[in-house]
Amino acid sequence: MTVTSDRRGFVPAALWDQPAPVPELGVSFEFFPPRGAQGEARLWETVERLAAYAPDFVSVTYGAGGSTRDKTHDTVVRMRDEFGLDAAAHLTCVDAAKRDVMAVADAYEAAGINHIVALRGDPPQGGGAYVPHPEGFAFAVDLVRALAARGGFEISVAAYPEVHPHALNPDADLDNLKAKLDAGATRAITQYFFDPAVYLRFRDRAAAAGITRPILAGLMPVLGFAQIRRFSAACGAGIPDWMIRLYDGAEDDEATHQAVSAMLLAEQARLLAAEGCHDLHFYTLNKADLTIAACHLLGIRPRRAAAAADAAIPAATAAG
Ligand SMILES: Cc1cc2nc3c(=O)[nH]c(=O)nc-3n(C[C@H](O)[C@H](O)[C@H](O)COP(=O)(O)OP(=O)(O)OC[C@H]3O[C@@H](n4cnc5c(N)ncnc54)[C@H](O)[C@@H]3O)c2cc1C
């Protein structure tokens, strides 16, 4: 019998195969600051459901140009206070002087939040090429250096298995990731990708470049395939042909679409875990169902159920 708990998963090659236990499997969940009363209610219901899966940490994004500065702060603090979660705040350099960005960091430290996902950010929509603020940080690495020199924060950064759209070339992009980690970041979180081989090749390239820190695999639940195709074109995430075939005919059939998306997310996660990628970062989009389905298929159970299952195992063994 396989022991499952909130901290231990299993990775069967196929569901009916003997599962290989993965004791150190870790998950983390990303959210965005809610908009409106409905968004607010949905977020907190989602957080409550996902908190039961004992994530290593959760994180909250920072709206373009700092548009959600206060909302990001309040959301991160509430996740920590109300749910006991290790909560990280995203922080970007866009449209802000260095002193203003660091003032945001100061406020986090004052509130007892000590994990920052340090990013450059994107120009506001339709804003064309990225132009740093005249008194701002030019690139994420500059923010990482400033946060590391300041001290008091665990720092995470972004990585791009399919290369950042504005990178000079793939090697320069990888050099930039190494520079961010060498400057003081303790982990990288990838942009989402759909083909697990993309991540595995990137991990090999990163290792060959001397990167030793964890690179968390960013997994995107497909809530709407049409929407994800548009979004992916902008951020450089490839949509494989097999995925187009997978959703062909399912786009207008909600139940089938949901089932396909749950299977896809779980298969990505299971394959990555089987390949030794034990840190999975889910872009939840503030919805729980698909992420929970993937966790469940990885053998990760909510805390209460896990405790009951663990308690039942000795009795079952004794009876057997
Ligand atoms: C996990 C994750 C979380 C994110 N969260 C947010 C969020 O909360 N809010 C938000 O607005 N955006 C977010 N983003 C998007 C991110 O801000 C954009 O992808 C942005 O365009 C790049 O940010 P970065 O931190 O990777 O930048 P950087 O690491 O600075 O890289 C940006 C580009 O500049 C290039 N570059 C770096 N140094 C140099 C140099 N010296 N000369 C020339 N080129 C250089 C890099 O190769 C890359 O192409 C997130 C992305 C990821 C993957």
The ligand as an SDF file (V2000), in Angstrom:
LIG
                    3D

 53 58  0  0  0  0  0  0  0  0999 V2000
    7.4050   33.1620  -12.4410 C   0  0  0  0  0  0  0  0  0  0  0  0
    7.0470   34.4760  -13.0850 C   0  0  0  0  0  0  0  0  0  0  0  0
    6.3450   35.4210  -12.3590 C   0  0  0  0  0  0  0  0  0  0  0  0
    6.0130   36.6710  -12.9150 C   0  0  0  0  0  0  0  0  0  0  0  0
    5.2910   37.5630  -12.1660 N   0  0  0  0  0  0  0  0  0  0  0  0
    5.0310   38.7900  -12.6800 C   0  0  0  0  0  0  0  0  0  0  0  0
    4.3460   39.7790  -11.8950 C   0  0  0  0  0  0  0  0  0  0  0  0
    3.9550   39.5290  -10.7550 O   0  0  0  0  0  0  0  0  0  0  0  0
    4.1150   41.0030  -12.4510 N   0  0  0  0  0  0  0  0  0  0  0  0
    4.5340   41.3190  -13.7190 C   0  0  0  0  0  0  0  0  0  0  0  0
    4.3040   42.4510  -14.1630 O   0  0  0  0  0  0  0  0  0  0  0  0
    5.1850   40.3980  -14.4910 N   0  0  0  0  0  0  0  0  0  0  0  0
    5.4430   39.1490  -14.0010 C   0  0  0  0  0  0  0  0  0  0  0  0
    6.1020   38.2280  -14.7760 N   0  0  0  0  0  0  0  0  0  0  0  0
    6.4750   38.5800  -16.1470 C   0  0  0  0  0  0  0  0  0  0  0  0
    7.8530   39.2660  -16.2140 C   0  0  0  0  0  0  0  0  0  0  0  0
    7.7980   40.5260  -15.5580 O   0  0  0  0  0  0  0  0  0  0  0  0
    8.2070   39.4560  -17.6830 C   0  0  0  0  0  0  0  0  0  0  0  0
    8.4560   38.2200  -18.2760 O   0  0  0  0  0  0  0  0  0  0  0  0
    9.3210   40.4470  -17.9650 C   0  0  0  0  0  0  0  0  0  0  0  0
    9.3160   40.7390  -19.3610 O   0  0  0  0  0  0  0  0  0  0  0  0
   10.7220   39.9500  -17.6210 C   0  0  0  0  0  0  0  0  0  0  0  0
   10.9280   39.9330  -16.2840 O   0  0  0  0  0  0  0  0  0  0  0  0
   12.2700   39.2540  -15.6900 P   0  0  0  0  0  0  0  0  0  0  0  0
   12.2620   39.4540  -14.2540 O   0  0  0  0  0  0  0  0  0  0  0  0
   12.4240   37.8880  -16.2260 O   0  0  0  0  0  0  0  0  0  0  0  0
   13.3620   40.2200  -16.3840 O   0  0  0  0  0  0  0  0  0  0  0  0
   14.9380   40.1120  -16.6060 P   0  0  0  0  0  0  0  0  0  0  0  0
   15.5350   38.9390  -15.9300 O   0  0  0  0  0  0  0  0  0  0  0  0
   15.5190   41.4550  -16.3190 O   0  0  0  0  0  0  0  0  0  0  0  0
   15.0130   39.8250  -18.1830 O   0  0  0  0  0  0  0  0  0  0  0  0
   14.2550   40.6020  -19.0900 C   0  0  0  0  0  0  0  0  0  0  0  0
   14.8600   40.5300  -20.4860 C   0  0  0  0  0  0  0  0  0  0  0  0
   16.0490   41.2900  -20.5410 O   0  0  0  0  0  0  0  0  0  0  0  0
   17.1350   40.5180  -21.0100 C   0  0  0  0  0  0  0  0  0  0  0  0
   18.3330   41.0530  -20.3520 N   0  0  0  0  0  0  0  0  0  0  0  0
   18.7150   40.9100  -19.0640 C   0  0  0  0  0  0  0  0  0  0  0  0
   19.8330   41.6120  -18.8310 N   0  0  0  0  0  0  0  0  0  0  0  0
   20.1570   42.2300  -19.9980 C   0  0  0  0  0  0  0  0  0  0  0  0
   21.1900   43.1280  -20.4080 C   0  0  0  0  0  0  0  0  0  0  0  0
   22.1370   43.5300  -19.5570 N   0  0  0  0  0  0  0  0  0  0  0  0
   21.1890   43.5890  -21.6840 N   0  0  0  0  0  0  0  0  0  0  0  0
   20.2280   43.1970  -22.5480 C   0  0  0  0  0  0  0  0  0  0  0  0
   19.2160   42.3470  -22.2400 N   0  0  0  0  0  0  0  0  0  0  0  0
   19.1860   41.8700  -20.9720 C   0  0  0  0  0  0  0  0  0  0  0  0
   16.7700   39.0910  -20.6380 C   0  0  0  0  0  0  0  0  0  0  0  0
   17.4280   38.1340  -21.4360 O   0  0  0  0  0  0  0  0  0  0  0  0
   15.2820   39.1180  -20.9230 C   0  0  0  0  0  0  0  0  0  0  0  0
   15.0370   39.0190  -22.2920 O   0  0  0  0  0  0  0  0  0  0  0  0
    6.4140   36.9680  -14.2420 C   0  0  0  0  0  0  0  0  0  0  0  0
    7.1130   35.9950  -14.9920 C   0  0  0  0  0  0  0  0  0  0  0  0
    7.4250   34.7720  -14.4280 C   0  0  0  0  0  0  0  0  0  0  0  0
    8.1610   33.7380  -15.2510 C   0  0  0  0  0  0  0  0  0  0  0  0
  1  2  1  0
  2  3  1  0
  2 52  2  0
  3  4  2  0
  4  5  1  0
  4 50  1  0
  5  6  2  0
  6  7  1  0
  6 13  1  0
  7  8  2  0
  7  9  1  0
  9 10  1  0
 10 11  2  0
 10 12  1  0
 12 13  2  0
 13 14  1  0
 14 15  1  0
 14 50  1  0
 15 16  1  0
 16 17  1  0
 16 18  1  0
 18 19  1  0
 18 20  1  0
 20 21  1  0
 20 22  1  0
 22 23  1  0
 23 24  1  0
 24 25  2  0
 24 26  1  0
 24 27  1  0
 27 28  1  0
 28 29  2  0
 28 30  1  0
 28 31  1  0
 31 32  1  0
 32 33  1  0
 33 34  1  0
 33 48  1  0
 34 35  1  0
 35 36  1  0
 35 46  1  0
 36 37  1  0
 36 45  1  0
 37 38  2  0
 38 39  1  0
 39 40  1  0
 39 45  2  0
 40 41  1  0
 40 42  2  0
 42 43  1  0
 43 44  2  0
 44 45  1  0
 46 47  1  0
 46 48  1  0
 48 49  1  0
 50 51  2  0
 51 52  1  0
 52 53  1  0
M  END
$$$$
